[in-house]
Amino acid sequence: MIHEIETTRLLLRLFTPDDLIYLYRIYRDRQVMKYVGIGARTLTETEAVLYDRPLAATWFRHVGRG
């Protein structure tokens, strides 16, 4: 299984616990999240996304398609 993809300008990898505060800064911003579909999220909801491994597994299964 691929765990990360790196180019000269970009690194795609699974989230780590250290990413929580950065992800939360995005997810709590109503201006950003109004385009995502469900609106702003709480810290608890953001933690759930961070640890949703099936979501990450789905992304990696589709890498390179489309």
N, CA, C and O of each residue as an XYZ file, in Angstrom:
264
protein
N       0.842     -1.193      0.000
C       0.000      0.000      0.000
C       0.879      1.246      0.000
O       1.896      1.300      0.693
N       0.484      2.236     -0.774
C       1.199      3.508     -0.835
C       0.872      4.303      0.431
O      -0.294      4.445      0.797
N       1.903      4.816      1.092
C       1.672      5.614      2.287
C       1.894      7.099      2.058
O       1.389      7.934      2.809
N       2.647      7.423      1.024
C       2.787      8.830      0.677
C       3.194      8.968     -0.786
O       3.776      8.068     -1.392
N       2.864     10.118     -1.312
C       3.217     10.464     -2.685
C       3.901     11.816     -2.608
O       3.374     12.755     -2.011
N       5.070     11.910     -3.209
C       5.822     13.158     -3.122
C       6.295     13.595     -4.504
O       6.782     12.796     -5.304
N       6.132     14.893     -4.753
C       6.698     15.522     -5.936
C       7.611     16.631     -5.451
O       7.794     16.793     -4.245
N       8.182     17.394     -6.358
C       9.058     18.494     -5.936
C       8.294     19.593     -5.209
O       8.890     20.374     -4.468
N       6.955     19.662     -5.417
C       6.166     20.737     -4.818
C       5.108     20.281     -3.830
O       4.471     21.112     -3.182
N       4.906     18.962     -3.701
C       3.757     18.494     -2.934
C       4.069     17.181     -2.241
O       4.754     16.324     -2.799
N       3.564     17.024     -1.017
C       3.641     15.763     -0.291
C       2.242     15.395      0.156
O       1.616     16.125      0.924
N       1.746     14.257     -0.327
C       0.450     13.726      0.107
C       0.731     12.546      1.017
O       1.461     11.630      0.638
N       0.160     12.560      2.212
C       0.372     11.486      3.170
C      -0.842     11.369      4.066
O      -1.713     12.239      4.070
N      -0.892     10.293      4.818
C      -1.972     10.127      5.784
C      -1.840     11.179      6.876
O      -0.740     11.644      7.174
N      -2.954     11.544      7.460
C      -2.929     12.466      8.579
C      -2.243     11.807      9.771
O      -2.269     10.587      9.931
N      -1.628     12.645     10.602
C      -1.057     12.201     11.865
C      -1.704     13.018     12.975
O      -2.323     14.045     12.697
N      -1.574     12.586     14.230
C      -2.144     13.380     15.336
C      -1.620     14.818     15.365
O      -2.322     15.721     15.820
N      -0.409     15.035     14.888
C       0.148     16.396     14.849
C      -0.597     17.311     13.895
O      -0.468     18.532     13.986
N      -1.377     16.744     12.980
C      -2.116     17.534     11.998
C      -3.450     18.065     12.517
O      -4.076     18.897     11.862
N      -3.888     17.603     13.670
C      -5.229     17.941     14.164
C      -5.478     19.446     14.210
O      -6.493     19.907     13.688
N      -4.601     20.210     14.806
C      -4.852     21.648     14.963
C      -4.920     22.347     13.605
O      -5.699     23.283     13.428
N      -4.110     21.900     12.649
C      -4.115     22.522     11.323
C      -5.389     22.170     10.552
O      -5.985     23.018      9.886
N      -5.786     20.923     10.656
C      -7.027     20.489     10.016
C      -8.226     21.200     10.639
O      -9.146     21.613      9.933
N      -8.211     21.340     11.956
C      -9.302     22.018     12.655
C      -9.405     23.487     12.238
O     -10.512     24.013     12.115
N      -8.296     24.140     12.026
C      -8.314     25.542     11.581
C      -9.062     25.687     10.253
O      -9.734     26.692     10.021
N      -8.944     24.691      9.397
C      -9.667     24.708      8.132
C     -11.130     24.360      8.350
O     -12.020     25.052      7.855
N     -11.379     23.277      9.097
C     -12.739     22.769      9.271
C     -13.638     23.684     10.092
O     -14.859     23.612      9.950
N     -13.089     24.534     10.936
C     -13.930     25.433     11.738
C     -14.267     26.725     10.995
O     -15.137     27.481     11.426
N     -13.589     26.975      9.898
C     -13.783     28.205      9.124
C     -15.031     28.089      8.248
O     -15.042     27.350      7.263
N     -16.065     28.817      8.610
C     -17.344     28.746      7.888
C     -17.200     29.170      6.424
O     -17.874     28.620      5.553
N     -16.334     30.134      6.153
C     -16.144     30.600      4.780
C     -15.558     29.510      3.895
O     -15.903     29.415      2.717
N     -14.685     28.697      4.445
C     -14.095     27.592      3.688
C     -15.080     26.439      3.580
O     -15.307     25.905      2.494
N     -15.658     26.063      4.699
C     -16.466     24.852      4.762
C     -17.832     24.983      4.090
O     -18.502     23.975      3.864
N     -18.254     26.198      3.769
C     -19.539     26.332      3.090
C     -19.497     25.695      1.706
O     -20.544     25.373      1.143
N     -18.303     25.509      1.151
C     -18.157     24.878     -0.152
C     -17.966     23.365     -0.072
O     -17.996     22.683     -1.096
N     -17.771     22.842      1.125
C     -17.519     21.413      1.304
C     -18.819     20.635      1.411
O     -18.878     19.475      1.005
N     -19.848     21.246      1.942
C     -21.145     20.580      1.955
C     -21.810     20.437      3.306
O     -23.033     20.538      3.399
N     -21.025     20.199      4.376
C     -21.676     20.003      5.673
C     -21.469     21.175      6.616
O     -22.026     21.181      7.714
N     -20.699     22.146      6.225
C     -20.468     23.311      7.055
C     -19.324     23.105      8.034
O     -18.645     22.079      8.016
N     -19.126     24.104      8.893
C     -18.026     24.084      9.858
C     -18.171     22.901     10.814
O     -19.280     22.458     11.112
N     -17.028     22.400     11.289
C     -17.015     21.259     12.202
C     -16.415     21.649     13.537
O     -15.622     22.585     13.636
N     -16.809     20.912     14.560
C     -16.237     21.098     15.888
C     -14.893     20.371     15.959
O     -14.529     19.630     15.046
N     -14.168     20.589     17.046
C     -12.907     19.888     17.245
C     -13.142     18.379     17.318
O     -12.357     17.607     16.768
N     -14.202     17.956     17.985
C     -14.519     16.535     18.098
C     -14.818     15.929     16.727
O     -14.371     14.822     16.428
N     -15.563     16.642     15.902
C     -15.862     16.162     14.549
C     -14.595     16.093     13.694
O     -14.439     15.182     12.881
N     -13.699     17.053     13.880
C     -12.440     17.058     13.144
C     -11.584     15.866     13.549
O     -10.954     15.238     12.698
N     -11.556     15.550     14.840
C     -10.814     14.376     15.307
C     -11.345     13.100     14.658
O     -10.571     12.217     14.290
N     -12.648     13.009     14.522
C     -13.256     11.831     13.892
C     -12.783     11.687     12.450
O     -12.516     10.574     11.996
N     -12.678     12.794     11.731
C     -12.188     12.761     10.354
C     -10.717     12.354     10.326
O     -10.298     11.560      9.485
N      -9.950     12.902     11.246
C      -8.519     12.615     11.303
C      -8.252     11.123     11.469
O      -7.309     10.586     10.887
N      -9.073     10.465     12.254
C      -8.843      9.051     12.549
C      -9.721      8.120     11.729
O      -9.813      6.932     12.035
N     -10.365      8.639     10.695
C     -11.210      7.819      9.827
C     -10.331      7.152      8.783
O     -10.218      7.639      7.658
N      -9.718      6.055      9.148
C      -8.804      5.356      8.249
C      -9.493      4.843      6.982
O      -8.862      4.845      5.925
N     -10.758      4.403      7.035
C     -11.392      3.999      5.772
C     -11.422      5.124      4.741
O     -11.311      4.865      3.543
N     -11.572      6.368      5.191
C     -11.541      7.499      4.273
C     -10.184      7.578      3.576
O     -10.120      7.752      2.360
N      -9.115      7.451      4.334
C      -7.776      7.501      3.759
C      -7.550      6.317      2.827
O      -6.970      6.473      1.752
N      -7.999      5.147      3.230
C      -7.827      3.952      2.395
C      -8.560      4.116      1.067
O      -8.054      3.706      0.022
N      -9.742      4.708      1.104
C     -10.501      4.945     -0.126
C      -9.734      5.882     -1.040
O      -9.674      5.648     -2.247
N      -9.153      6.928     -0.498
C      -8.390      7.877     -1.301
C      -7.227      7.169     -1.984
O      -7.007      7.344     -3.182
N      -6.489      6.375     -1.230
C      -5.324      5.705     -1.798
C      -5.707      4.663     -2.853
O      -4.934      4.419     -3.780
N      -6.866      4.057     -2.729
C      -7.316      3.096     -3.742
C      -7.563      3.791     -5.076
O      -7.445      3.168     -6.130
N      -7.907      5.085     -5.038
C      -8.264      5.802     -6.260
C      -7.140      6.686     -6.797
O      -7.329      7.386     -7.792
N      -5.999      6.663     -6.164
C      -4.863      7.461     -6.642
C      -4.495      7.016     -8.057
O      -4.345      5.825     -8.332
N      -4.356      7.974     -8.923
C      -3.971      7.653    -10.293
C      -5.136      7.400    -11.221
O      -4.936      7.167    -12.413
N      -6.351      7.440    -10.700
C      -7.530      7.235    -11.551
C      -8.164      8.582    -11.838
O      -8.088      9.505    -11.027
N      -8.787      8.685    -12.994
C      -9.566      9.885    -13.268
C      -8.969     10.822    -14.195
O      -9.557     11.863    -14.485
